[in-house]
């Protein structure tokens, strides 16, 4: 626990001293924050889950969610920019491929992308159409990916493509950028603009045999989600905590009808409910991360944490903006950015609706499994 406390305090200092003063500018600039990435790499943040012998921090999902909450307090877009290499690292580690593990040291200095989503296959990952054609010595990849985080900056990609029909036919490949991969311009985004996304085009890209890191690509993607969703939940927790702090400070300072806003019951109730959501979201997130840390099944807990925290963040920042009144609607105040940044938390890594379907599926499965 002492190590976790030290890691959290380190992330908190970095967030307050390095990210927060630049957050508004980085949002307006809408570019990947390379200087901050290099600083964060020196602290091990982009490679928290990578084993020490492979250049990482050698920590686990619990430390990752603690760091994610602290960084997201300053800016969720920057937090994603600094931490999503850990998602790629999980894919490389869980694939069981020695070739994949050889790429892990690069994640400290380079950015990598997780290329699963397609325009017609967002929530339904099994419906991807990207094909991997078997050719002498390797494979040719044909397809188009969209909303691929950090693709504009990525040196390599984990690409999911079909070697056969059905979800069992989905495989995962490691693809270097210099092999013919084309990346489109950054897609215009509502929020989290320091974490750019783009389309990725694979027009007959040739990859060698060893680039196929697993034939169980669908199963790998689902296992990675169970580890990455607690991180996204932690981003939501950090954002909600920031929104509560901003609203509380404003409610103490601002007066209406001769009294501080805090003394008006309608405002006080909003703040109390935000605190309730914050505490619940953090506990759900830690529970999901703890199970992942121990290598135990956590699909139900990860989906629960991600859905609850994301919804709580959107709900909470909306209420915080209401506390600010007209000022909350102005980009001169932080609530407008927090409001924009929050919405995507309900969408990426599985929408809030999909999380509820997962929760229902897991509830039924566990009840059947545990029934006498």
Protein Blocks (a to p, Z undefined) as FASTA:
>chain_A
ZZmmmmmmmmmmmmmmmmmmmmmmmmmnopacfklmmmmmmnommmmmgcfklopaoiaf
klmmmmmmmmmmmomklmmmmmmmmmmmmmmmmnopaklmmmmmmmmmmccdddfbcfkl
mklmmlpcbdcdddehiacdddddehiehklmpmbdcddddfbecjklpccddddfklop
acddddddfbhmllccdddddehiacdfklpmbfklmlmmmmmmmmmmmmmmmmmmmmmm
mmmmmmmmmmmmpccehiafklpmklmmmmmmmmmmmmmmmmmmmmmmmmmmnopafklm
mmmmmmmmmmmmmmmmmmmmmmnmmmlmpckbmklmmmmmmmmmmmggpifklmmmmmmm
mmmmmmmmmpZZ
